[in-house]
Amino acid sequence: MNDNNIKCMYFNHRFKEKPNDKVGWVQKSLTQADITIENLADALVNGASFKPGVLVGGNKAKNWTQQQLFGLDFDDGIRIEEAYNKVSSLGITPCFMYTTFSHKEEHHKFRMIFCNDTVITDGNIRDRLQATLMGVIGGIDEVCFNRDRLFFGGKGQVVLHPDYEARINAESIIEKYWNKDYEQYISNAKSKSKKKKSTAAFSKSKDKANTDKEYQPYENFNVKAIKEHDVEYLRKVLAHEPIEFENKNEFWDYIYSELDIAELIDIDNPCSFCCVLHDDHNPSANIFTTQNGVQKYRCCSENLTLNIKQLIEMLGNFKSEYKAIQFIMDIYNLSIKESQWSIEQRENIDLMISNITLNKFKELCPQADKNIKNAKDTFLMMLSIARNNVYSEKFSNNDGEIVFFVTHKRLAECLGMNTNQKRIDKVGKYIKMLVYHDLIRILDDSQIPKELLMKAIKYSGTDKRSGNHVNFYAIPSWVIQQLSTIENNGVRWKEKGYRIAGISFDMFYRSEGFDVAASLYPQYKKKKNEDGEIVNRTTTKTSDERTLKISEVILNCIRGKGYCTEKEVVYILGNKYRYVVTETQIKRSLNEIMDSYGLKKVKANKVLKEQYNIDSEGYPNIIIEDVI
Ligand SMILES: [Zn+2]
């Protein structure tokens, strides 16, 4: 979520002096890290080490795979301010600077770190950019050219000229400043590493760099740009007029029927070309238009047919549809009119997120805040899921709140947990706790827009294992009355002595009755009618009461010895509670109860009899927990 998160090789050991005698140890200890630029800067001024290039399978230049940060080493006497002014005048802004271990006031030694606006995966471009930066700025130690360049930190403790949002754009810097004299940096590095038989990928791109006298774009720059999510470049070459659509449908019609795939991936002959999705030496791809006027990309050797959105998703390796759509909108200059509603909703949620993270919620609802301490991450994650839904689908319930759905399992994944059953169950319990406080609302199917229901069914598929159940939620906004509801619920939670571990339908039901429990577990509000259809529970008061009494007895028995029989229920109700029920009435209530509490009726076979210590004759029907 943080755009300042970058990948690099990183070693967090904080050296106090330059570790000249420990270079080998540092090399071996570097690991690939996702780190914010802020944190990296702070670590470097306190002695940590890093490599801007991401190396996989070894720590040599040939192991280079990608890079976003670029470092320059200044040690020929230029002073910090002078260098900073120089790059600023060139319009190349570093994210930060720091002094090295050997920096002295009379001889400045320092580094400048830049961040490219996209991750560069093409070694050729990486080398060009590094060489251009070194050449145009000047006075830089040539050793910092290498792809495997290691940078030690320093002991300056203060980050110089921090501007963590600053980005450079490789394409425009190379275009503006590339000079063929800078080729020497690349060829020097090459001749040094020549004796090491580097991998094909490395030497190939090197050779290519050497044969191109002038700067040449990639073989297919558009495809590369999609792969690297380089919006700026595509925006420039596609040069699309801005369009604002009234709604999503209009938008999608336009995307599928008006946009030209051949233009997007820069193909001259759409009838036959080498596939851009795989290493294709004989043209096996083409672009065609369906009867409905939708353009499709077809790769015959992989037997793939994709529309423009799917093609972008695959090429760009997008993990979320939302991001891919955003990317399409960005590169083609498209937008959809945002309703006042969606703007408001997003602002509401942003406000909640900042209230939670800035500890304002603690002041507003102290007890609730205390209760949900461990559930906060789950809550924040749900808020951000809801926030994304404001944009991607204008779904709302009758109160105008955003309705969204997610499974416990998916939430656990989003929270970066190992998704074992225990963790997933824990997330489920946190959610019940949040629902209890009315921080989120769990909805039953009748409150859900039909379109969303269909989407959810598609999303969950047929996987009905525990934790995969799709639940629907809404987030009530924190108007003043709502805040007092939340805090009151928090106080009640404490008074009742609820614990996370005990969270279950039963816990809430025993302590606060059916309505409270049912509001937390809306699926229990349903029952099957005589025709086997699922209908809302609309029973008379007496039968409700009877059902409750019966279920209480059943649950008690099961808690005590693991099972219960219908005879027992009649006996216990009559003797203990002086409450007469017929077996028919029990039968009438039983299905409902079993549905509600996850119980089942089975014939006690030999195994079950042993398990529950049943010593009666024959094989009676028993009611037990329906363990999935
Ligand atoms: Zn292909």
Residues whose N, C-alpha, C, O or C-beta is under 5 A from the ligand:
A	BS01	ZN	C275 L277 H278 C299 E302
